[in-house]
Amino acid sequence: MKNGDAILSPVSIVHRGYLLDVDTDEPLPADEVVDHGPVSLVYRAKSYEWKSTSICRKLKAILSASAHSHDINKVIGFGLGGFSRRMIPYKSATRAMTQHVLLRVLKDWLQKKTGGKSPCYAQDPAYNSTDTQVLQENGIEVIDDPCGWLEVDEQSMVVSIAATVPVKEIIADIARPAVIIWDRVSFEDAIGMTGESARLDPNSYRVFKMMEEYDMFEFGAGEDLCPWGSIVVYIRKSKTAVPPNFK
């Protein structure tokens, strides 16, 4: 084989991996869903834990100081992950739970701000029946694609953490939400981004142009109990949204 031939070869060697049941050493089905009861208990514990952190208090302080003048009426989360399949590692499942606790924190802040009920939506094809039930119990309505995108407007708060779909590019093309929480958008971070999210939810030219219309606030980097070191809060600079314009 000549140098470089391996790069052009369509053949690759792979192997299938399984998680094993700790009691029987039998492979666990990939789609096996954990019962509602245990998932609900873990979710409530994670919610109580995270809502008492300095990160949560800092986030609400940022919103109260810098987003209070915006007219906001809903919260929408994209690609925040399922958390009740046995094949999902515990660390990933609790991270996904915390991401949904963040969504509920935003809903609570908004309801306090407006003095009324504020809808809170989550869209992710990974949700199963247990995920949906737990989220419904915690004030988060699961909606299917494309309903989440249709809810995004200038009065929205949008949350997307390490998405595996191009959330940033889609949002940049359709609206200018009042508040956005997602990966820091900067040239340096774009250069250093690796992994699936960097490839599937990139910081494109349209995204860079959009974020020029927002102020950025750090709220979790370096803090305990914060699994999202590069996640920041973006708050639109103007009370009136600027329509997409990439001239």
C-alpha positions as a LaTeX table, in Angstrom:
\begin{tabular}{lrrr}
\hline
Residue & $x$ (\AA) & $y$ (\AA) & $z$ (\AA) \\
\hline
Met1 & 0.00 & 0.00 & 0.00 \\
Lys2 & 1.38 & 3.38 & $-0.99$ \\
Asn3 & 1.48 & 6.33 & 1.40 \\
Gly4 & $-1.92$ & 8.02 & 1.48 \\
Asp5 & $-3.89$ & 5.02 & 0.18 \\
Ala6 & $-5.36$ & 4.39 & 3.64 \\
Ile7 & $-6.96$ & 7.83 & 3.65 \\
Leu8 & $-8.95$ & 6.97 & 0.50 \\
Ser9 & $-9.99$ & 3.51 & 1.65 \\
Pro10 & $-13.77$ & 3.18 & 2.30 \\
Val11 & $-13.20$ & 0.27 & 4.70 \\
Ser12 & $-12.84$ & 0.79 & 8.44 \\
Ile13 & $-12.81$ & $-1.58$ & 11.39 \\
Val14 & $-15.30$ & $-0.92$ & 14.17 \\
His15 & $-16.75$ & $-2.82$ & 17.10 \\
Arg16 & $-20.03$ & $-2.55$ & 18.96 \\
Gly17 & $-19.96$ & $-1.61$ & 22.65 \\
Tyr18 & $-22.49$ & $-2.45$ & 25.36 \\
Leu19 & $-23.23$ & $-1.44$ & 28.92 \\
Leu20 & $-23.68$ & $-4.45$ & 31.19 \\
Asp21 & $-26.11$ & $-4.98$ & 34.01 \\
Val22 & $-24.07$ & $-4.85$ & 37.23 \\
Asp23 & $-25.95$ & $-7.82$ & 38.70 \\
Thr24 & $-26.18$ & $-10.23$ & 35.75 \\
Asp25 & $-23.39$ & $-9.06$ & 33.41 \\
Glu26 & $-25.96$ & $-9.19$ & 30.60 \\
Pro27 & $-26.00$ & $-6.43$ & 27.95 \\
Leu28 & $-28.60$ & $-3.74$ & 28.62 \\
Pro29 & $-30.97$ & $-2.87$ & 25.76 \\
Ala30 & $-30.06$ & 0.45 & 24.17 \\
Asp31 & $-33.62$ & 1.75 & 24.45 \\
Glu32 & $-34.45$ & 0.46 & 27.94 \\
Val33 & $-36.17$ & 3.22 & 29.88 \\
Val34 & $-35.70$ & 3.73 & 33.60 \\
Asp35 & $-38.93$ & 3.77 & 35.62 \\
His36 & $-40.46$ & 7.15 & 36.34 \\
Gly37 & $-40.16$ & 6.97 & 40.14 \\
Pro38 & $-36.35$ & 6.76 & 40.49 \\
Val39 & $-35.79$ & 9.33 & 37.71 \\
Ser40 & $-38.20$ & 11.77 & 39.33 \\
Leu41 & $-36.43$ & 11.43 & 42.70 \\
Val42 & $-33.00$ & 12.06 & 41.18 \\
Tyr43 & $-34.35$ & 15.01 & 39.21 \\
Arg44 & $-35.83$ & 16.61 & 42.33 \\
Ala45 & $-32.56$ & 16.10 & 44.23 \\
Lys46 & $-30.56$ & 17.65 & 41.36 \\
Ser47 & $-33.02$ & 20.53 & 41.21 \\
Tyr48 & $-32.76$ & 21.24 & 44.93 \\
Glu49 & $-28.96$ & 21.02 & 44.76 \\
Trp50 & $-28.50$ & 23.33 & 41.78 \\
Lys51 & $-31.06$ & 25.95 & 42.77 \\
Ser52 & $-29.13$ & 26.54 & 46.01 \\
Thr53 & $-25.80$ & 27.25 & 44.27 \\
Ser54 & $-24.03$ & 30.56 & 43.76 \\
Ile55 & $-24.22$ & 29.95 & 39.99 \\
Cys56 & $-28.00$ & 30.00 & 40.10 \\
Arg57 & $-28.05$ & 33.15 & 42.22 \\
Lys58 & $-25.57$ & 34.84 & 39.87 \\
Leu59 & $-27.65$ & 33.93 & 36.83 \\
Lys60 & $-30.82$ & 35.42 & 38.31 \\
Ala61 & $-28.91$ & 38.55 & 39.35 \\
Ile62 & $-27.65$ & 39.01 & 35.77 \\
Leu63 & $-31.14$ & 38.64 & 34.36 \\
Ser64 & $-32.68$ & 41.01 & 36.91 \\
Ala65 & $-30.03$ & 43.66 & 36.26 \\
Ser66 & $-29.73$ & 43.43 & 32.47 \\
Ala67 & $-32.87$ & 41.81 & 31.04 \\
His68 & $-35.56$ & 43.40 & 33.21 \\
Ser69 & $-36.50$ & 46.00 & 30.55 \\
His70 & $-37.07$ & 43.40 & 27.82 \\
Asp71 & $-40.55$ & 42.15 & 27.04 \\
Ile72 & $-40.17$ & 38.38 & 27.53 \\
Asn73 & $-43.00$ & 35.86 & 27.59 \\
Lys74 & $-41.57$ & 32.35 & 27.11 \\
Val75 & $-38.59$ & 30.02 & 27.61 \\
Ile76 & $-37.49$ & 27.45 & 25.02 \\
Gly77 & $-34.79$ & 24.78 & 25.31 \\
Phe78 & $-33.23$ & 22.93 & 22.36 \\
Gly79 & $-31.22$ & 19.72 & 22.44 \\
Leu80 & $-30.82$ & 19.57 & 26.22 \\
Gly81 & $-30.74$ & 15.77 & 26.19 \\
Gly82 & $-32.70$ & 12.81 & 27.47 \\
Phe83 & $-31.85$ & 11.42 & 30.90 \\
Ser84 & $-33.83$ & 8.23 & 31.60 \\
Arg85 & $-32.36$ & 5.52 & 29.34 \\
Arg86 & $-30.12$ & 2.95 & 31.01 \\
Met87 & $-27.52$ & 3.29 & 28.25 \\
Ile88 & $-26.89$ & 6.93 & 29.22 \\
Pro89 & $-23.95$ & 7.18 & 31.67 \\
Tyr90 & $-24.94$ & 8.58 & 35.06 \\
Lys91 & $-22.77$ & 11.68 & 34.65 \\
Ser92 & $-24.35$ & 12.54 & 31.30 \\
Ala93 & $-27.85$ & 11.91 & 32.64 \\
Thr94 & $-27.39$ & 14.20 & 35.64 \\
Arg95 & $-25.87$ & 16.85 & 33.39 \\
Ala96 & $-28.95$ & 16.69 & 31.17 \\
Met97 & $-31.13$ & 16.96 & 34.27 \\
Thr98 & $-29.24$ & 20.06 & 35.41 \\
Gln99 & $-29.74$ & 21.62 & 31.99 \\
His100 & $-33.48$ & 21.20 & 32.43 \\
Val101 & $-33.29$ & 22.58 & 35.98 \\
Leu102 & $-31.70$ & 25.65 & 34.38 \\
Leu103 & $-34.70$ & 25.86 & 32.06 \\
Arg104 & $-37.07$ & 25.77 & 35.05 \\
Val105 & $-35.02$ & 28.45 & 36.86 \\
Leu106 & $-35.53$ & 30.74 & 33.87 \\
Lys107 & $-39.25$ & 30.00 & 33.90 \\
Asp108 & $-39.47$ & 30.84 & 37.62 \\
Trp109 & $-37.52$ & 34.08 & 37.13 \\
Leu110 & $-39.78$ & 35.08 & 34.25 \\
Gln111 & $-42.96$ & 34.33 & 36.18 \\
Lys112 & $-41.72$ & 36.46 & 39.06 \\
Lys113 & $-40.88$ & 39.26 & 36.61 \\
Thr114 & $-44.23$ & 39.20 & 34.81 \\
Gly115 & $-46.43$ & 38.20 & 37.72 \\
Gly116 & $-48.16$ & 35.57 & 35.61 \\
Lys117 & $-47.74$ & 32.17 & 34.00 \\
Ser118 & $-45.02$ & 31.84 & 31.39 \\
Pro119 & $-44.80$ & 28.84 & 29.05 \\
Cys120 & $-41.62$ & 26.80 & 29.07 \\
Tyr121 & $-40.90$ & 24.42 & 26.18 \\
Ala122 & $-38.25$ & 21.79 & 25.46 \\
Gln123 & $-37.56$ & 20.17 & 22.08 \\
Asp124 & $-35.29$ & 17.15 & 21.66 \\
Pro125 & $-35.96$ & 13.91 & 19.74 \\
Ala126 & $-34.09$ & 12.04 & 22.50 \\
Tyr127 & $-36.96$ & 12.41 & 24.98 \\
Asn128 & $-38.89$ & 9.28 & 25.88 \\
Ser129 & $-42.08$ & 8.82 & 27.90 \\
Thr130 & $-40.30$ & 9.03 & 31.28 \\
Asp131 & $-38.39$ & 12.18 & 30.29 \\
Thr132 & $-41.62$ & 13.77 & 29.13 \\
Gln133 & $-43.50$ & 12.87 & 32.32 \\
Val134 & $-40.77$ & 14.18 & 34.62 \\
Leu135 & $-40.45$ & 17.42 & 32.67 \\
Gln136 & $-44.23$ & 17.93 & 32.62 \\
Glu137 & $-44.28$ & 17.51 & 36.41 \\
Asn138 & $-41.70$ & 20.29 & 36.63 \\
Gly139 & $-43.50$ & 22.80 & 34.44 \\
Ile140 & $-41.69$ & 22.08 & 31.17 \\
Glu141 & $-43.78$ & 21.15 & 28.13 \\
Val142 & $-42.16$ & 18.80 & 25.62 \\
Ile143 & $-42.91$ & 19.76 & 22.01 \\
Asp144 & $-41.91$ & 18.14 & 18.74 \\
Asp145 & $-39.83$ & 19.50 & 15.88 \\
Pro146 & $-40.54$ & 21.99 & 14.29 \\
Cys147 & $-42.86$ & 23.45 & 16.96 \\
Gly148 & $-39.95$ & 24.71 & 19.07 \\
Trp149 & $-38.51$ & 26.74 & 16.20 \\
Leu150 & $-41.93$ & 28.26 & 15.53 \\
Glu151 & $-42.08$ & 29.51 & 19.13 \\
Val152 & $-38.80$ & 31.45 & 18.85 \\
Asp153 & $-39.30$ & 35.21 & 18.55 \\
Glu154 & $-38.02$ & 38.50 & 19.96 \\
Gln155 & $-39.77$ & 37.85 & 23.29 \\
Ser156 & $-38.12$ & 34.50 & 23.91 \\
Met157 & $-35.42$ & 33.17 & 26.20 \\
Val158 & $-33.53$ & 30.40 & 24.35 \\
Val159 & $-31.29$ & 27.76 & 25.92 \\
Ser160 & $-29.08$ & 25.33 & 23.97 \\
Ile161 & $-26.10$ & 23.53 & 25.49 \\
Ala162 & $-23.71$ & 21.43 & 23.37 \\
Ala163 & $-26.40$ & 20.75 & 20.77 \\
Thr164 & $-25.87$ & 18.19 & 18.01 \\
Val165 & $-28.00$ & 20.16 & 15.53 \\
Pro166 & $-27.19$ & 23.65 & 14.14 \\
Val167 & $-29.30$ & 25.52 & 16.71 \\
Lys168 & $-27.23$ & 28.70 & 16.47 \\
Glu169 & $-27.53$ & 28.98 & 12.69 \\
Ile170 & $-31.27$ & 28.29 & 12.75 \\
Ile171 & $-31.91$ & 30.91 & 15.45 \\
Ala172 & $-29.71$ & 33.43 & 13.61 \\
Asp173 & $-31.90$ & 33.05 & 10.53 \\
Ile174 & $-35.31$ & 33.38 & 12.17 \\
Ala175 & $-35.26$ & 35.75 & 15.16 \\
Arg176 & $-33.40$ & 37.80 & 17.75 \\
Pro177 & $-34.42$ & 36.35 & 21.14 \\
Ala178 & $-34.21$ & 38.68 & 24.13 \\
Val179 & $-31.98$ & 36.26 & 26.06 \\
Ile180 & $-29.83$ & 33.38 & 24.80 \\
Ile181 & $-27.82$ & 30.92 & 26.88 \\
Trp182 & $-25.38$ & 28.80 & 24.86 \\
Asp183 & $-21.66$ & 28.33 & 24.11 \\
Arg184 & $-19.53$ & 31.46 & 24.07 \\
Val185 & $-19.28$ & 32.76 & 20.51 \\
Ser186 & $-15.82$ & 34.14 & 19.86 \\
Phe187 & $-13.13$ & 33.65 & 17.26 \\
Glu188 & $-10.76$ & 32.12 & 19.80 \\
Asp189 & $-13.36$ & 29.65 & 21.03 \\
Ala190 & $-14.33$ & 28.75 & 17.47 \\
Ile191 & $-10.70$ & 27.83 & 16.76 \\
Gly192 & $-10.44$ & 25.71 & 19.90 \\
Met193 & $-13.83$ & 23.97 & 19.67 \\
Thr194 & $-13.67$ & 20.20 & 19.25 \\
Gly195 & $-16.08$ & 17.30 & 19.36 \\
Glu196 & $-19.49$ & 16.59 & 17.87 \\
Ser197 & $-21.12$ & 19.83 & 19.01 \\
Ala198 & $-18.40$ & 21.95 & 17.39 \\
Arg199 & $-19.05$ & 20.17 & 14.10 \\
Leu200 & $-22.86$ & 20.06 & 14.22 \\
Asp201 & $-23.59$ & 23.41 & 15.93 \\
Pro202 & $-20.78$ & 25.63 & 14.61 \\
Asn203 & $-20.12$ & 29.32 & 15.13 \\
Ser204 & $-20.71$ & 30.43 & 11.53 \\
Tyr205 & $-20.45$ & 33.90 & 9.99 \\
Arg206 & $-24.20$ & 34.41 & 10.47 \\
Val207 & $-23.87$ & 33.52 & 14.15 \\
Phe208 & $-20.94$ & 35.91 & 14.65 \\
Lys209 & $-22.93$ & 38.75 & 13.04 \\
Met210 & $-25.94$ & 38.01 & 15.19 \\
Met211 & $-24.00$ & 38.05 & 18.44 \\
Glu212 & $-22.74$ & 41.56 & 17.73 \\
Glu213 & $-26.23$ & 42.63 & 18.77 \\
Tyr214 & $-25.86$ & 41.09 & 22.26 \\
Asp215 & $-24.02$ & 41.76 & 25.51 \\
Met216 & $-22.28$ & 38.74 & 27.01 \\
Phe217 & $-22.24$ & 37.77 & 30.70 \\
Glu218 & $-20.20$ & 35.01 & 32.34 \\
Phe219 & $-22.05$ & 33.12 & 35.04 \\
Gly220 & $-20.64$ & 29.65 & 35.56 \\
Ala221 & $-17.03$ & 29.25 & 34.47 \\
Gly222 & $-14.85$ & 27.96 & 37.30 \\
Glu223 & $-17.79$ & 27.53 & 39.68 \\
Asp224 & $-18.57$ & 24.34 & 41.58 \\
Leu225 & $-21.54$ & 22.30 & 40.34 \\
Cys226 & $-21.35$ & 23.95 & 36.92 \\
Pro227 & $-20.96$ & 21.36 & 34.15 \\
Trp228 & $-20.88$ & 24.01 & 31.38 \\
Gly229 & $-17.63$ & 25.94 & 31.59 \\
Ser230 & $-18.04$ & 27.67 & 28.21 \\
Ile231 & $-21.74$ & 28.52 & 28.53 \\
Val232 & $-22.59$ & 32.21 & 28.86 \\
Val233 & $-25.63$ & 34.49 & 28.91 \\
Tyr234 & $-26.32$ & 36.75 & 25.94 \\
Ile235 & $-28.79$ & 39.59 & 26.40 \\
Arg236 & $-29.94$ & 41.63 & 23.42 \\
Lys237 & $-28.60$ & 45.19 & 23.59 \\
Ser238 & $-31.72$ & 46.90 & 22.33 \\
Lys239 & $-35.26$ & 46.64 & 23.66 \\
Thr240 & $-36.47$ & 46.42 & 20.06 \\
Ala241 & $-35.19$ & 43.43 & 18.14 \\
Val242 & $-33.11$ & 43.93 & 15.02 \\
Pro243 & $-34.21$ & 41.69 & 12.12 \\
Pro244 & $-31.64$ & 39.33 & 10.58 \\
Asn245 & $-29.34$ & 41.25 & 8.23 \\
Phe246 & $-26.12$ & 39.81 & 6.81 \\
Lys247 & $-25.19$ & 42.43 & 4.21 \\
\hline
\end{tabular}
